[in-house]
């Protein structure tokens, strides 16, 4: 903790909206867990307002990190990837 004493909280929490705006050309899936303290609800809502074309999901009853164990969460991600793949000239990312 001593190494972190010199860091001021305003140094950490600087707004990055210009960088967020650089994603305007890309499809966007916004996900947040209901119980997280890493991404506040107000910021998440503002992100959704700035990108009203985005898919916005709040995973209920979980904190961070999201476990993504339910079929709904996994299905949302899979559906988003499939939608993007159908509407772009690129192939979806394949992991595994």
C-alpha positions in Angstrom: 0.0 0.0 0.0 2.9 2.4 0.6 3.7 2.4 -3.1 0.1 3.6 -3.8 0.1 6.5 -1.3 1.3 9.1 -3.8 -1.6 8.4 -6.2 -4.5 10.8 -5.8 -8.0 9.6 -6.4 -8.6 12.3 -9.0 -5.7 10.8 -11.0 -7.4 7.4 -11.2 -11.0 8.5 -11.9 -10.5 10.8 -14.9 -13.3 10.7 -17.4 -12.5 9.0 -20.6 -15.5 10.0 -22.7 -13.4 11.0 -25.7 -12.0 7.5 -25.9 -15.5 6.0 -25.5 -16.6 8.2 -28.4 -13.9 6.7 -30.6 -16.0 3.4 -30.5 -18.9 5.1 -32.4 -18.3 3.1 -35.5 -18.3 -0.3 -33.8 -21.2 -2.4 -32.5 -21.2 -2.3 -28.8 -22.4 -4.7 -26.1 -22.5 -3.0 -22.6 -22.6 -5.4 -19.7 -22.6 -4.7 -16.0 -23.3 -6.8 -13.0 -26.0 -5.5 -10.6 -23.8 -5.6 -7.5 -20.5 -4.3 -8.9 -18.7 -1.4 -7.5 -16.4 -1.1 -10.5 -18.8 0.5 -12.9 -21.5 2.7 -11.3 -25.0 2.6 -12.5 -25.0 6.3 -13.5 -21.9 5.8 -15.7 -23.4 2.7 -17.3 -26.6 4.6 -18.0 -24.7 7.5 -19.5 -22.7 5.0 -21.7 -26.1 3.7 -22.9 -27.4 7.2 -23.5 -24.3 8.1 -25.5 -24.6 4.9 -27.5 -28.3 4.3 -27.7 -27.6 1.8 -30.5 -25.7 -0.5 -28.1 -27.0 -3.6 -26.5 -27.2 -3.0 -22.7 -27.4 -5.8 -20.2 -27.4 -5.8 -16.4 -26.7 -9.2 -14.9 -28.8 -9.5 -11.8 -27.6 -10.8 -8.4 -23.9 -10.8 -9.3 -20.9 -8.7 -8.4 -17.6 -8.5 -10.2 -16.4 -10.4 -12.0 -19.5 -11.8 -13.6 -19.5 -15.6 -13.6 -21.5 -15.8 -16.9 -22.8 -19.2 -15.8 -26.4 -18.8 -16.8 -27.7 -19.5 -20.3 -29.2 -16.0 -20.5 -25.8 -14.2 -20.1 -24.0 -16.6 -22.4 -26.9 -16.4 -24.9 -26.8 -12.6 -25.0 -23.1 -12.7 -25.8 -23.5 -15.4 -28.5 -26.5 -13.6 -30.0 -24.5 -10.3 -30.1 -21.5 -12.0 -31.8 -23.8 -13.7 -34.4 -25.6 -10.4 -35.1 -22.4 -8.6 -35.6 -21.0 -11.3 -37.8 -24.2 -11.3 -40.0 -24.0 -7.5 -40.5 -20.2 -7.0 -41.1 -17.7 -8.3 -43.6 -15.5 -9.7 -40.9 -15.6 -13.1 -39.3 -16.5 -13.4 -35.6 -13.7 -14.1 -33.2 -13.5 -17.8 -32.4 -12.1 -18.9 -29.0 -11.5 -22.3 -27.7 
